[in-house]
Amino acid sequence: MRIQLKGRGGATADDELLSRMEKKLEKVANQVSPLAECTIELREVRGEQVADGTLKLKGVTLRARETGSDPAHALHMVADD
């Protein structure tokens, strides 16, 4: 599974957050095709961090959106969804 992390609107997506997400989504990656794409967009809205996750599989797209006080918390909540 390919994982892409993007930062927009003042939010930064660094390598540490990407490695956390790869570790968190490891179980999902083992169950889906290597061609599956997971895109996570991190942005700041009114002082809160918002993480939008999209998992594109063959014929199916799954989405999740969570808000947190810091980027790591928001990403953690998206990964749990």
Secondary structure, DSSP 8 states (H G I E B T S, - for coil): -EEEEEEETT----HHHHHHHHHHTHHHHHHS-TT-EEEEEEEEETTEEEEEEEEEETTEEEEEEEEESSHHHHHHHHHH-
